[in-house]
Amino acid sequence: MPNKEWENMLAGQPYRSVDAGLVTLRHRARRLLAQYRDTDPADANKRYTLLQELFGKIGQAVEIEPPFFCDYGSNIYLGENFYANFNCVILDPAEVRIGSNVFLAPGVHIYTAYHPLNPTERNSGYESAAPVWIGDNVWIGGGAIIQPGVRIGENTTIGAGSVVTKDIPANVVAAGVPCRVLRALS
């Protein structure tokens, strides 16, 4: 049910999240997330099928511990061997592309949506979004927050509690508020 607001949202242009079409798509995601949450953890096939229906594309060996939350799901792309622990959130008005062998500790939040800083503009009901990209072999520690528009390079570890506001290169350990490179990996 893509419409003009959906197109604006994916193009990084201001959009109204209260648009009826966008609300309908978010409700679809909530229904699938509720089904996923209520599915027997031992029924791996059913859980995987629900994730395939929810997400834009997923690889094999994807496991997400409920509760898990997202806006649309359809803008999330996961590689092979992905694991998200309990209470992860991915707000996906823009694309979130996550590589293979990526692990999210409990409470990791990935945001693509953002609001204007000017209160008058913010109160107009418009918001925007910027994509997030996470390379292969990345581990993100518990409670980390990844902000809109960020790229995290392959083989990188993000420390627990970090707030990632800028791109982080490949092959490093980074942590802190704001997140910064602590050392290179050999």
MARVEX-268238 format. One record per residue: residue in one letter; x, y negated, z of N, C-alpha, C, O, CB in turn. Coordinates in steps of 0.2 Angstrom, whole numbers, padded with zeros to 4 digits, always signed. Atoms other than C-alpha are relative to their C-alpha. Glycine has a CB too. Layout:
residues N
AXYZXYZXYZXYZXYZ/...
This chain:
residues 186
M+0004+0006+0000+0000+0000+0000+0004-0006+0000+0003-0011+0003-0005+0000+0006/P-0004+0006+0000+0014-0012-0004-0004-0006-0003-0008-0006-0007+0006+0001-0004/N+0003+0006+0002+0008-0030-0006+0006-0006+0000+0012-0004+0001-0006-0002+0004/K-0004+0006+0000+0016-0048-0007+0004+0000+0007+0010-0002+0006-0004-0006-0001/E-0003+0001-0007+0020-0048+0012+0006+0006+0000+0011+0004+0003-0005+0000+0006/W-0005-0005+0000+0029-0031+0010+0006-0001-0004+0011+0000-0002-0004+0007-0002/E-0006+0002+0005+0039-0037-0005+0004-0005+0003+0010-0005+0003-0003-0002-0007/N-0004+0006-0003+0044-0053+0004+0004+0003+0006+0010+0001+0007-0005-0005+0003/M-0004-0003-0006+0049-0042+0020+0006+0003-0003+0012+0002+0000-0005+0004+0003/L-0006-0003+0002+0060-0031+0010+0005-0004-0004+0011-0002-0004-0002+0006-0005/A-0005+0004+0004+0068-0045+0000+0003-0005+0005+0007-0009+0003-0004-0004-0005/G-0003+0005-0005+0073-0054+0016-0003-0007+0000+0000-0011+0003+0007+0000-0001/Q+0003+0007+0000+0061-0068+0013-0005+0000+0006-0007+0005+0009-0004-0001-0006/P+0005+0000-0005+0049-0074+0027-0007+0003-0002-0009+0003-0008-0002-0008+0002/Y+0007-0004+0001+0033-0063+0029-0004-0001+0006-0001-0002+0012+0002+0007-0002/R+0005+0000-0005+0018-0063+0040-0001+0008+0003-0004+0012-0001-0006-0003-0001/S+0001-0007-0002+0019-0047+0051-0007+0002+0002-0009+0008+0002+0005+0001+0006/V+0007-0001-0001+0001-0049+0055-0004+0002-0006-0010+0003-0006-0003-0006+0004/D+0004-0001+0006-0004-0046+0037-0003+0007+0001+0000+0012+0003+0005+0001-0006/A+0004-0006-0001-0017-0032+0036+0003+0006-0003+0003+0011+0000-0007-0001-0003/G-0004-0006+0003-0007-0021+0024+0006+0002+0004+0007+0008+0005+0002-0002-0007/L-0006-0001-0005+0008-0022+0036-0002+0004+0006+0001+0009+0008+0004-0006+0001/V+0003-0003-0006-0003-0018+0051-0002+0007-0001-0001+0012+0003-0006-0004+0002/T+0002-0006+0002-0010-0003+0042+0006+0005-0001+0006+0011+0002-0004+0000-0007/L-0006-0004+0000+0007+0004+0038+0003+0001+0007+0006+0007+0008+0005-0004-0005/R-0003-0001-0007+0013+0001+0056-0004+0005+0004-0002+0010+0008+0000-0006+0004/H+0004-0005-0003-0002+0011+0062+0001+0007-0003+0001+0012+0001-0008-0002-0001/R-0002-0006+0003+0002+0025+0050+0006+0003+0004+0007+0009+0006+0002+0000-0007/A-0006-0002-0003+0019+0026+0058-0001+0002+0007+0002+0007+0010+0006-0006+0000/R+0002-0002-0007+0012+0026+0076-0004+0007+0000-0002+0010+0005-0005-0006+0003/R+0003-0007+0000+0001+0041+0071+0005+0005+0000+0005+0010+0003-0006+0000-0005/L-0005-0006+0001+0015+0051+0065+0005+0000+0006+0007+0006+0008+0005-0002-0007/L-0004+0000-0006+0026+0046+0080-0003+0004+0006+0000+0007+0009+0002-0007+0002/A+0004-0004-0006+0012+0052+0092+0000+0007-0002+0001+0011+0003-0007-0003+0000/Q+0000-0007+0002+0011+0068+0082+0007+0003+0002+0007+0009+0004-0002+0001-0007/Y-0007-0002-0001+0030+0070+0083+0001+0001+0007+0004+0006+0010+0005-0005-0003/R-0001-0001-0008+0030+0067+0102-0004+0006+0003-0001+0009+0007-0002-0007+0003/D+0004-0005-0003+0016+0079+0105+0002+0007-0003-0002+0012-0001-0007-0001-0001/T-0002-0006+0003+0024+0093+0094+0005+0004+0005+0009+0001+0008+0003-0001-0007/D-0005-0004-0004+0032+0108+0103+0007-0001-0002+0008+0000-0008-0003+0007+0000/P-0007+0001+0002+0050+0105+0104+0003+0006-0004+0008+0005-0007+0005-0002+0006/A-0002-0006+0003+0053+0123+0099-0002+0001-0008+0001+0005-0011-0002+0006+0004/D+0002+0000+0007+0044+0120+0082+0004-0005-0004+0001-0010-0006-0008-0002+0000/A-0004+0004+0003+0058+0113+0073-0002-0002-0007-0001-0007-0010+0007+0003-0001/N+0002+0001+0006+0050+0115+0056-0006-0005+0000-0005-0010-0005-0003+0007-0003/K+0006+0005-0001+0034+0105+0061+0004-0007+0001+0002-0012-0002-0005+0002+0005/R-0003+0007-0002+0045+0091+0069+0004-0003-0007+0003-0009-0008+0005+0001+0005/Y-0003+0003+0006+0056+0090+0053-0004-0002-0005-0003-0007-0009+0005+0006-0003/T+0005+0002+0005+0041+0089+0042-0003-0006+0001-0004-0011-0003-0005+0006-0001/L+0003+0006-0002+0034+0075+0052+0005-0006-0002+0003-0011-0004-0002+0000+0007/L-0005+0005+0001+0051+0066+0051+0000-0002-0008+0002-0008-0010+0006+0002+0003/Q+0000+0001+0007+0051+0068+0032-0005-0004-0003-0005-0008-0007+0000+0007-0004/E+0006+0004+0002+0034+0061+0030+0001-0008+0003-0001-0012+0000-0007+0003+0003/L-0001+0007-0003+0039+0046+0042+0005-0004-0004+0004-0010-0005+0001+0001+0007/F-0006+0004+0002+0056+0041+0035+0000+0000-0008-0003+0004-0011+0006+0003+0003/G-0001+0001+0007+0061+0035+0018+0004+0006-0003+0002+0009-0008+0004-0006-0001/K-0004-0006+0003+0074+0050+0016+0004+0002+0006+0007-0002+0010+0004-0002-0006/I-0004-0002-0006+0082+0061+0029+0004+0006-0003+0002+0010-0007-0004+0002+0006/G-0004-0006+0002+0096+0074+0027-0002+0006+0004-0007+0006+0008+0007-0001+0001/Q+0001-0006-0004+0097+0091+0035+0002-0001+0007+0006-0005+0008+0003+0007-0003/A-0002+0000-0007+0099+0094+0054-0001-0007+0003+0004-0010+0006+0008+0002+0000/V+0002+0007-0004+0090+0078+0060-0004+0002+0006-0009+0006+0005-0004-0004-0005/E+0003-0001-0007+0085+0078+0078-0001-0006+0003+0004-0010+0004+0003+0006+0004/I+0002+0006-0004+0076+0064+0087-0004+0002+0006-0009+0005+0006-0003-0005-0004/E+0004-0002-0006+0071+0066+0105-0005-0006+0001-0003-0011+0001+0005+0000+0006/P+0005+0005-0002+0055+0058+0109+0001-0003+0007+0003+0001+0012-0007+0003-0001/P+0003+0005+0004+0050+0045+0114+0005-0004-0005+0010-0006-0003-0004-0005+0004/F-0003+0003+0005+0056+0037+0098-0005-0005-0003-0011-0004-0003+0003+0004-0006/F+0004+0005+0002+0049+0021+0091+0003-0004-0006+0009-0005-0007-0001-0006+0005/C-0002+0004+0006+0050+0012+0074-0006-0004-0003-0012-0003+0000+0002+0005-0006/D+0006+0004+0003+0039-0001+0064-0003+0004-0005-0009+0005-0005+0003-0006-0002/Y+0003-0003+0006+0036+0008+0047+0003+0007-0001-0001+0011-0003+0002-0004-0006/G-0003-0007+0002+0048+0023+0046+0003+0000-0007+0008+0003-0008-0004+0005+0002/S-0001-0001+0008+0048+0022+0027+0007-0004-0002+0009-0003-0007-0006-0002-0004/N-0006+0003+0001+0063+0010+0028+0006+0002+0003+0011-0001+0003-0001-0008+0001/I-0005-0003-0004+0074+0021+0038+0003+0006-0005-0001+0011-0007-0002+0003+0007/Y-0003-0006+0004+0086+0033+0028+0006+0003+0004+0011-0001+0007+0003-0003-0007/L-0004-0004-0004+0096+0046+0038+0004+0005-0004+0001+0009-0008-0003+0003+0006/G-0004-0005+0003+0111+0057+0032-0001+0006+0004-0006+0007+0008+0007-0002+0000/E+0000-0007-0003+0115+0075+0037+0002-0001+0008+0006-0006+0010+0004+0004-0004/N-0002-0001-0006+0117+0080+0055+0000-0007+0005+0005-0009+0007+0008+0002+0000/F+0002+0006-0004+0109+0065+0064-0003+0002+0006-0008+0006+0007-0004-0005-0004/Y+0003-0002-0006+0105+0065+0082-0002-0007+0004+0003-0011+0004+0004+0004+0005/A+0002+0006-0004+0095+0051+0092-0003+0003+0007-0007+0007+0007-0005-0004-0003/N+0002-0002-0007+0093+0054+0111-0006-0004+0002-0009-0008-0002+0006-0001+0005/F+0006+0003-0002+0078+0048+0121+0000-0007+0000+0005-0011+0001-0001+0002+0007/N+0001+0007+0000+0071+0031+0120+0003-0005-0005+0005-0010-0003+0001-0003+0007/C-0003+0004+0005+0079+0025+0104-0006-0004-0004-0011-0002-0004+0004+0004-0005/V+0005+0004+0004+0070+0011+0094+0004-0002-0006+0010-0005-0006-0002-0006+0004/I-0002+0003+0006+0073+0006+0076-0006-0004-0003-0011-0001-0006+0002+0006-0005/L+0005+0005+0003+0063-0009+0070+0002-0001-0007+0008-0004-0009+0000-0007+0004/D-0002-0001+0007+0063-0007+0051-0004-0004-0005-0006-0001-0010+0000+0007-0002/P+0003+0004+0005+0055-0021+0042+0005-0001-0006+0003-0002-0012-0002-0007+0002/A-0005+0000+0005+0072-0021+0032+0003+0007+0000+0001+0011+0005+0005-0005+0000/E-0003-0007+0000+0081-0005+0027+0005+0001+0005+0009-0004+0007+0003+0001-0007/V-0005-0002-0005+0091+0004+0040+0003+0007-0003+0000+0012-0004-0003+0002+0007/R-0004-0006+0004+0104+0016+0031+0005+0003+0005+0010-0001+0007+0003-0002-0006/I-0005-0003-0005+0113+0028+0043+0003+0006-0003-0001+0010-0006-0004+0002+0007/G-0004-0005+0003+0126+0040+0037-0001+0007+0003-0005+0008+0008+0007-0002-0001/S+0000-0007-0003+0130+0058+0041+0004+0000+0006+0008-0004+0007+0002+0005-0005/N-0004-0001-0006+0136+0064+0058+0000-0006+0004+0005-0008+0007+0007+0002-0002/V+0001+0006-0004+0129+0049+0067-0004+0002+0006-0009+0006+0006-0003-0006-0004/F+0003-0002-0006+0124+0051+0085-0001-0007+0004+0003-0011+0005+0005+0004+0005/L+0002+0006-0004+0114+0038+0095-0001+0003+0007-0005+0007+0008-0007-0003-0003/A+0001-0002-0007+0115+0040+0114-0007-0003+0003-0010-0007-0001+0005-0003+0005/P+0006+0002-0002+0099+0036+0125-0001-0008+0000+0004-0011+0001-0001+0002+0007/G+0002+0007+0000+0091+0019+0123+0003-0005-0005+0003-0011-0004+0002-0003+0007/V-0003+0004+0006+0100+0013+0107-0006-0003-0003-0011+0000-0005+0004+0004-0005/H+0005+0004+0003+0090-0001+0099+0004-0003-0007+0009-0005-0006-0003-0005+0004/I-0003+0003+0007+0093-0006+0080-0006-0004-0002-0012-0002-0003+0001+0006-0005/Y+0005+0004+0002+0084-0021+0075+0001-0003-0007+0007-0005-0008-0001-0006+0005/T+0000+0003+0006+0081-0028+0057-0004-0007+0000-0002-0011-0004-0001+0004-0006/A+0004+0006+0000+0068-0041+0061+0003-0006+0005+0006-0004+0010-0007+0002+0003/Y-0002+0006-0004+0072-0059+0068-0005-0005-0002-0009-0005-0007+0007-0002-0002/H+0005+0005+0000+0062-0074+0071+0003-0007-0001+0009-0008+0001-0005+0000+0006/P-0003+0007+0001+0065-0093+0067+0002-0002+0007-0001-0001+0012-0004-0005-0004/L-0002+0003-0007+0075-0102+0081-0005-0006+0001-0006-0008+0007+0007-0002-0001/N+0004+0006-0001+0064-0118+0078-0007+0002+0003-0010+0006-0001+0000-0004-0006/P+0007-0002-0003+0048-0116+0089-0006-0001-0005-0010+0003-0005-0001-0003+0007/T+0005+0001+0005+0037-0124+0076+0000+0005-0005-0006+0008-0007+0001-0007-0003/E-0001-0005+0005+0043-0112+0063-0002+0007+0003-0006+0010-0001+0007+0000-0003/R+0001-0007-0004+0042-0097+0075-0007+0000+0001-0010+0006+0000+0004+0000+0006/N+0007+0000-0002+0024-0102+0080-0004+0001-0007-0010+0002-0006-0002-0006+0004/S+0004+0000+0006+0019-0102+0061-0002+0007-0001-0006+0008-0006+0004-0003-0006/G+0002-0007+0001+0018-0083+0062+0005+0004-0005+0004+0010-0007-0007+0001-0003/Y-0004-0003+0005+0032-0080+0049+0007+0003+0004+0009+0000+0009+0003-0005-0005/E-0006-0003-0002+0047-0069+0053+0004+0003-0006+0002+0003-0012-0001+0006+0005/S-0005-0002+0006+0062-0062+0042+0003+0007+0003+0003+0009+0008+0005-0005-0002/A-0003-0006-0002+0072-0046+0042+0006+0000-0005+0007-0002-0010-0004+0006-0001/A-0006-0001+0003+0090-0041+0037+0002+0007+0001+0001+0010+0006+0005-0005+0002/P-0002-0007+0000+0096-0023+0033+0006+0001+0005+0010-0003+0006+0001+0003-0006/V-0005-0003-0005+0107-0013+0045+0003+0006-0004-0001+0010-0006-0002+0002+0007/W-0003-0005+0003+0120-0001+0038+0005+0003+0005+0009+0000+0008+0004-0002-0007/I-0004-0003-0005+0129+0012+0049+0003+0006-0004+0000+0010-0007-0004+0003+0006/G-0004-0005+0004+0143+0023+0041+0000+0007+0003-0003+0008+0008+0007-0002-0001/D-0001-0006-0003+0147+0041+0043+0004+0001+0006+0008-0003+0007+0003+0005-0006/N-0004-0002-0006+0154+0049+0059+0000-0006+0005+0005-0007+0008+0007+0001-0002/V+0000+0005-0005+0148+0035+0070-0003+0002+0006-0008+0006+0006-0004-0007-0003/W+0003-0001-0006+0144+0036+0088-0002-0006+0004+0003-0011+0004+0004+0005+0005/I+0002+0006-0003+0134+0023+0097-0002+0001+0007-0007+0005+0008-0006-0004-0004/G+0001-0002-0007+0134+0023+0116-0007-0003+0003-0010-0007+0000+0005-0003+0004/G+0006+0001-0003+0119+0022+0127-0002-0008+0001+0003-0012+0004-0001+0003+0007/G+0002+0007-0001+0109+0005+0128+0003-0005-0005+0002-0011-0004+0002-0002+0007/A-0002+0005+0005+0118-0003+0113-0005-0003-0004-0010+0001-0005+0006+0004-0004/I+0005+0003+0004+0109-0015+0103+0003-0002-0006+0009-0006-0006-0003-0006+0004/I-0002+0001+0007+0112-0017+0084-0004-0006-0003-0010-0004-0004+0001+0006-0004/Q+0004+0005+0002+0106-0034+0078-0001+0000-0008+0003+0004-0011+0004-0007+0002/P+0002+0000+0007+0099-0038+0060+0006-0002-0004+0010-0006-0002-0005-0005-0001/G-0005+0002+0005+0111-0039+0045+0007+0003+0002+0012+0002-0002+0001-0007+0000/V-0006-0002-0002+0125-0029+0054+0002+0007-0004-0002+0011-0006+0000+0002+0007/R-0002-0006+0003+0136-0016+0046+0006+0003+0004+0010-0001+0007+0004-0001-0007/I-0005-0003-0004+0146-0003+0056+0004+0005-0004+0000+0009-0007-0004+0003+0006/G-0004-0004+0004+0160+0006+0047+0001+0007+0002-0001+0009+0008+0007-0003-0001/E+0000-0008-0001+0163+0025+0046+0005+0001+0006+0010-0003+0007+0002+0004-0006/N-0005-0002-0006+0172+0034+0061+0000-0005+0006+0005-0004+0009+0006+0001-0003/T+0000+0005-0005+0168+0020+0073-0004+0002+0006-0009+0006+0005-0002-0007-0003/T+0003-0001-0006+0163+0021+0091-0002-0006+0003+0002-0011+0004+0004+0005+0005/I+0002+0006-0003+0152+0008+0099-0002+0002+0007-0005+0006+0009-0007-0003-0004/G+0000-0001-0007+0153+0007+0118-0007-0001+0003-0011-0005+0000+0005-0004+0004/A+0006+0001-0003+0138+0009+0129-0002-0007+0002+0003-0011+0005-0001+0005+0006/G+0002+0006-0002+0128-0007+0133+0003-0006-0005+0001-0012-0003+0003-0002+0006/S-0002+0006+0005+0136-0017+0118-0006-0003-0004-0011+0000-0005+0005+0003-0005/V+0005+0004+0005+0127-0030+0108+0004-0002-0006+0008-0006-0006-0003-0006+0004/V-0004+0001+0006+0133-0029+0090-0004-0006-0004-0009-0005-0007+0000+0007-0004/T+0003+0006+0004+0130-0046+0082+0003-0001-0006+0001-0005-0011+0001-0006+0005/K-0004+0001+0006+0143-0045+0068+0002+0007-0002+0003+0012+0002+0006-0005+0001/D-0003-0006+0002+0150-0032+0057+0006+0003+0004+0010-0001+0006+0002-0001-0008/I-0006-0004-0004+0162-0019+0065+0003+0004-0006+0000+0008-0009-0003+0004+0006/P-0003-0004+0006+0175-0011+0053+0000+0007+0002-0002+0009+0007+0007-0003-0001/A+0000-0007+0000+0178+0007+0050+0006+0002+0005+0011-0002+0006+0002+0003-0006/N-0006-0003-0004+0190+0018+0062+0002-0004+0006+0008-0005+0007+0005+0001-0005/V-0002+0004-0006+0189+0007+0078-0005+0002+0006-0010+0006+0005-0001-0007-0002/V+0004+0000-0005+0182+0008+0095-0002-0008+0002+0003-0012+0002+0003+0003+0007/A+0002+0007-0001+0172-0008+0099-0006+0000+0006-0009+0005+0006-0004-0003-0006/A+0004+0000-0005+0162-0013+0114-0001-0007+0003+0003-0012+0001+0002+0005+0006/G+0000+0006-0003+0156-0028+0124-0007-0004-0002-0010-0002-0007+0006-0004-0001/V+0006+0004+0001+0143-0042+0124+0004-0007-0001+0005-0010+0004-0005+0000+0005/P+0001-0004+0007+0146-0048+0110+0005+0006-0001+0010+0005+0002-0001-0005-0006/C-0004-0006+0001+0153-0032+0104+0006-0002-0004+0006-0007-0009-0003+0005-0004/R-0006+0002+0003+0171-0034+0098+0005+0007+0000+0004+0011+0004+0004-0006+0003/V-0005-0005+0001+0185-0022+0092+0005+0000+0006+0008-0005+0008+0004+0000-0007/L-0005-0001-0006+0195-0015+0107+0007+0003-0003+0012+0002-0001-0003+0005+0005/R-0006-0003+0003+0207-0004+0097-0002+0004-0006-0008+0006-0008+0003+0005+0005/A+0000-0004+0006+0210+0005+0081+0000+0008+0002+0004+0010+0006+0005-0001-0006/L-0001-0007-0001+0208+0024+0080+0005+0003-0005+0005+0001-0011-0007+0004-0002/S-0005-0003+0004+0222+0034+0073-0002+0006-0004+0002+0009-0008+0006+0002+0004/
